[in-house]
């Protein structure tokens, strides 16, 4: 399982785990505060502060690790919806808040430590349970918008970035110019844009409207790849190493830093 769908909403499994952990933090924190009041020892746990500390710490370390990318696009630091969080940075932020509370109010700090441990354990358990599904690239050929058909399983020692997209999908439209730019800048990595469910005319109209080339675009009119690769939402981007094994996958809009990180994880010689 790599993503979770709740009604019309689709969440990458890492984002779902973080949201669930935050909900558990709020519920457990509320229960602990209510119990303390009943015992005549009221507590005021800084739950909102703890969540903000995790988010800001996680984002700050991610930005620092990818500072060369963000230096060229400083406003993208604020694009939280694209993902890009360091778990280590998040826990460092939580640790700082917990240390301050422990020093100022030991009883409150101990209660907060228990709640944080339980909520973090919930999120980590979701990630451990989800695991990484074993996927195989299809061996059949896909018609390309330009050029010869493409067989995804023929790696020939090259890693692959496979982006499942459609022109009606707003996040797909936003991320595609950046992804095509990086594909052109790193020809040592195969980047394939597999359109889901649309015909040549609609795909060509979209690319012309956006001023994008058709290189790397293949057609999947029956959306078979979504079923075969377990994608439940668009865009979905999968990173395969040279042996065809999945090294990373992202459901939802991809940032430049995440794209480069995924290419490196797949074995691409990307700076």
C-alpha positions in Angstrom: 0.0 0.0 0.0 1.5 3.3 -1.1 -1.5 5.6 -0.8 -4.9 5.9 1.0 -8.1 7.0 -0.5 -10.9 8.6 1.7 -13.8 9.6 -0.5 -12.5 11.9 -3.2 -9.2 12.5 -1.3 -6.0 10.6 -2.0 -3.1 10.7 0.5 0.4 9.5 0.0 1.0 6.9 2.7 3.7 9.1 4.4 1.3 12.0 4.5 -1.5 9.8 5.8 0.7 8.5 8.6 1.6 12.1 9.6 -2.1 13.2 9.6 -3.1 10.1 11.6 -0.3 10.8 14.1 -1.5 14.4 14.5 -5.1 13.3 15.1 -3.9 10.8 17.7 -1.9 13.5 19.4 -4.9 15.8 19.6 -7.3 13.0 20.9 -4.8 11.5 23.4 -3.8 14.9 24.5 -7.4 15.9 25.1 -8.0 12.7 27.1 -4.9 13.3 29.3 -5.9 16.9 30.0 -9.5 15.8 30.9 -8.2 13.1 33.2 -5.8 15.5 34.9 -8.6 18.0 35.5 -10.8 15.3 37.1 -7.9 14.5 39.5 -7.5 18.2 40.4 -4.1 18.6 38.6 -4.9 20.5 35.5 -2.5 20.3 32.6 -2.2 22.4 29.5 -0.3 20.4 26.9 1.2 22.5 24.1 -0.3 20.2 21.4 -0.5 22.9 18.7 3.0 24.0 19.4 4.3 20.4 19.2 2.7 19.9 15.8 4.1 23.2 14.5 7.5 22.3 15.8 7.4 19.0 13.9 6.3 20.6 10.7 8.7 23.4 10.8 11.6 21.3 12.0 10.9 18.7 9.3 10.6 21.3 6.6 13.7 23.2 7.7 16.0 20.2 7.6 14.6 19.2 4.2 15.2 22.6 2.8 18.7 22.6 4.3 19.5 19.3 2.7 18.3 20.5 -0.7 19.5 24.1 -0.3 21.0 24.3 -3.8 17.6 23.5 -5.3 15.7 26.0 -3.0 18.3 28.7 -3.6 17.1 28.9 -7.2 13.4 28.8 -6.2 13.2 30.5 -2.7 9.4 30.8 -2.8 9.1 27.1 -3.2 10.1 26.7 0.5 6.5 27.7 1.2 5.0 25.0 -1.1 4.2 22.7 1.8 1.5 20.9 -0.4 4.3 19.4 -2.5 5.7 17.5 0.4 9.3 17.5 1.3 9.8 16.9 5.0 12.6 15.3 7.0 11.4 12.9 9.7 14.7 13.5 11.6 14.1 17.3 11.5 10.6 16.8 12.7 11.6 14.8 15.7 14.4 17.3 16.5 11.7 20.0 16.6 9.5 17.9 18.9 12.5 17.2 21.1 13.2 20.9 21.5 9.7 21.7 22.5 9.6 18.7 24.9 12.9 19.8 26.5 11.6 23.3 27.1 8.4 22.0 28.7 10.2 19.5 30.9 12.5 22.2 32.2 9.7 24.7 32.9 6.9 22.3 34.0 8.2 18.7 34.6 4.8 17.1 35.2 3.4 18.6 32.0 6.5 17.6 30.2 6.2 14.0 31.3 2.6 13.8 30.2 3.5 15.4 26.8 6.3 12.9 26.4 3.8 10.0 26.8 1.3 11.5 24.3 4.1 12.3 21.8 5.5 8.7 22.0 2.0 7.2 21.5 1.2 9.4 18.5 4.6 9.0 16.9 4.4 5.2 17.4 1.0 5.2 15.6 2.5 7.0 12.5 5.5 4.8 12.4 3.3 1.7 12.7 1.3 2.8 9.7 4.5 3.2 7.7 5.8 -0.2 8.8 2.5 -2.0 8.1 2.2 -0.4 4.6 5.6 -1.6 3.5 6.8 -1.3 -0.1 4.7 -3.3 -2.6 6.6 -5.5 -5.0 6.0 -4.2 -8.5 7.1 -5.4 -11.9 7.3 -3.1 -15.0 5.2 -4.4 -17.8 7.0 -6.0 -20.7 4.6 -4.9 -23.5 5.2 -1.8 -25.6 3.4 1.5 -25.2 2.8 3.8 -28.1 4.8 7.0 -27.8 3.4 10.4 -28.7 6.6 10.9 -30.8 9.1 8.3 -31.8 9.0 4.5 -31.5 7.0 2.5 -29.0 8.5 2.2 -25.5 8.9 -1.0 -23.4 9.3 0.1 -19.8 10.9 -3.2 -18.6 13.9 -2.8 -21.0 16.2 -1.0 -18.6 19.6 -1.7 -20.1 21.4 -0.5 -17.1 19.4 2.8 -16.8 17.1 4.0 -14.0 13.6 5.1 -14.7 11.2 7.8 -13.5 7.6 6.9 -14.4 5.0 9.6 -14.1 1.3 8.7 -14.4 -0.6 11.8 -15.4 -3.6 13.3 -17.2 -4.3 16.7 -18.6 -7.4 17.2 -16.4 -5.3 16.8 -13.3 -4.2 20.2 -11.8 -1.2 18.9 -9.9 -0.1 17.0 -13.0 -0.2 20.3 -15.0 1.8 22.2 -12.4 4.6 19.7 -12.0 5.1 18.6 -15.6 7.1 21.7 -16.8 9.6 21.1 -14.0 9.8 17.4 -14.6 10.4 17.8 -18.3 13.1 20.4 -17.6 14.9 17.9 -15.3 14.4 15.1 -17.8 16.2 17.2 -20.4 18.9 18.2 -18.0 19.6 14.5 -17.0 19.5 12.3 -20.1 21.2 9.6 -18.2 17.9 8.8 -16.5 14.9 7.7 -18.5 11.8 9.8 -17.7 8.5 8.6 -19.1 5.2 10.4 -18.8 2.5 7.8 -19.2 -0.8 9.6 -19.9 -3.8 7.8 -18.4 -7.0 7.5 -20.4 -6.6 10.3 -23.0 -6.2 10.2 -26.7 -3.5 11.8 -28.8 -5.5 14.8 -29.7 -6.2 15.9 -26.1 -2.6 15.2 -25.1 -1.3 17.2 -28.0 -3.6 20.1 -27.3 -2.5 20.3 -23.7 1.2 20.1 -24.6 0.8 22.8 -27.2 -1.1 25.0 -24.8 1.6 24.7 -22.2 4.5 25.0 -24.7 5.8 21.6 -23.8 7.5 19.0 -26.0 6.2 15.5 -26.4 9.4 13.7 -25.7 9.0 10.9 -23.2 5.2 10.9 -23.4 3.5 7.5 -23.9 -0.1 6.6 -24.2 -2.0 4.3 -21.8 -5.6 4.8 -23.0 -7.1 2.1 -20.7 -5.2 3.4 -17.6 -3.8 -0.1 -17.2 -0.6 1.2 -15.5 -2.7 2.6 -12.6 -4.1 -0.8 -12.0 -0.9 -2.7 -12.5 1.2 -0.4 -10.3 -1.4 0.1 -7.6 -1.8 3.8 -8.2 -5.1 5.2 -6.8 -4.7 8.8 -7.7 -2.9 11.2 -10.1 -0.2 12.2 -10.3 1.7 9.2 -9.2 5.5 9.1 -9.8 7.5 5.9 -9.4 11.3 5.7 -9.4 12.9 2.4 -10.6 16.5 1.4 -10.4 18.4 -0.1 -13.3 17.2 -3.6 -12.3 13.6 -2.5 -12.4 13.0 -2.4 -8.7 11.0 0.5 -7.1 13.3 2.7 -5.0 10.7 5.4 -4.2 7.2 6.5 -5.1 5.1 9.7 -4.6 1.4 10.1 -4.8 0.5 13.8 -5.4 2.4 16.8 -6.7 6.2 16.4 -6.8 8.7 19.2 -5.9 12.0 19.7 -7.8 13.9 18.6 -4.7 11.8 15.4 -4.4 12.3 14.7 -8.1 16.0 15.0 -7.8 16.1 13.0 -4.6 14.1 10.2 -6.2 16.4 10.2 -9.2 19.4 9.8 -7.0 17.7 7.0 -5.0 17.1 5.1 -8.2 20.8 5.2 -8.9 20.9 8.2 -11.2 24.2 10.3 -11.2 22.3 13.5 -10.4 23.7 16.5 -8.6 
